[in-house]
Amino acid sequence: MAKYKHYDYSQDVLIPVSLEHHLMPGTLEFAIHTLIETRMDMSVFEDRYHNNETGRLAYRKRTRRD
């Protein structure tokens, strides 16, 4: 099973900007984010990650439960 790096859209970055705060409903960015996070089946990429035992953590697709 692939190992994933934890990430959080509500976290701040070096420049104090919350990325989640800038995803405004009704914008193209919000629509793209929503499509990727809720409608696209990303499981087709799972087989490409061969970091079960070694290697850098991958970013995991967020689910509504996260």
ChimeraX attribute file (.defattr): number of C-alpha atoms within 10 A of each C-alpha:
attribute: neighborCount
match mode: 1-to-1
recipient: residues
	/A:1	10
	/A:2	16
	/A:3	17
	/A:4	15
	/A:5	9
	/A:6	10
	/A:7	12
	/A:8	10
	/A:9	12
	/A:10	11
	/A:11	12
	/A:12	12
	/A:13	10
	/A:14	5
	/A:15	6
	/A:16	8
	/A:17	12
	/A:18	13
	/A:19	13
	/A:20	13
	/A:21	10
	/A:22	11
	/A:23	17
	/A:24	11
	/A:25	10
	/A:26	8
	/A:27	11
	/A:28	11
	/A:29	13
	/A:30	15
	/A:31	14
	/A:32	11
	/A:33	13
	/A:34	14
	/A:35	12
	/A:36	14
	/A:37	15
	/A:38	13
	/A:39	9
	/A:40	9
	/A:41	11
	/A:42	12
	/A:43	9
	/A:44	7
	/A:45	8
	/A:46	11
	/A:47	9
	/A:48	9
	/A:49	15
	/A:50	13
	/A:51	14
	/A:52	12
	/A:53	9
	/A:54	9
	/A:55	11
	/A:56	13
	/A:57	14
	/A:58	14
	/A:59	11
	/A:60	14
	/A:61	14
	/A:62	14
	/A:63	8
	/A:64	6
	/A:65	4
	/A:66	6
